[in-house]
Amino acid sequence: MKVTLSTDSVTTASADLLALGVYGSPNRDPNVKAIDKASGGALTSLAKLEGFEGTAGQLVRATPHGIGAKQVVLVGLGSGAPTAA
């Protein structure tokens, strides 16, 4: 297994799997919004169907078309926000 950290756009990054940490509602996350726009709304539709709310430990896997990654996994990180170290 090869793991790569990237600063590429989430819509153009070429990968077998793109994992995104989501704090709270996926509707407020700019990366989720970008993938959702590129996939014609498929990502947020699936997240809603699966009841994904960004709760810590929650996961949802999708295979949206229109982006560089073959699969996307949203990982719930809870309702907090990232903090600077």
Residue pairs with C-beta under 8 A, 6 or more apart in sequence:
4 15
6 13
6 15
8 14
8 68
9 34
10 18
10 20
10 31
10 34
10 35
10 67
10 69
11 34
11 35
11 38
11 66
11 67
11 68
12 67
12 68
13 67
13 68
13 69
14 68
14 69
15 68
15 69
15 70
16 69
16 70
16 71
17 69
17 70
17 71
17 72
17 73
18 67
18 69
18 71
18 72
18 73
19 72
19 73
19 75
20 29
20 31
20 32
20 35
20 72
20 73
20 74
20 75
21 75
21 77
22 29
22 32
22 52
22 54
22 74
22 75
22 76
22 77
23 29
23 54
23 77
23 78
23 79
23 80
23 81
23 82
24 53
24 54
24 78
24 79
25 53
25 54
26 32
26 43
26 44
26 47
26 52
26 53
26 54
26 74
27 33
27 44
29 54
32 43
32 44
32 47
32 74
35 43
35 64
35 67
35 72
36 42
36 43
36 44
38 64
38 66
38 67
39 64
39 65
39 66
39 67
40 65
40 66
42 62
42 64
42 65
43 62
43 64
43 72
43 74
46 52
46 60
46 62
47 60
47 62
47 74
50 60
52 58
52 60
52 74
52 76
53 76
54 74
54 76
54 77
54 78
54 79
55 76
55 78
55 79
56 76
56 77
56 78
57 76
58 74
58 75
58 76
59 73
59 74
59 75
59 76
60 73
60 74
61 71
61 72
61 73
61 74
62 71
62 72
62 73
62 74
63 70
63 71
63 72
64 72
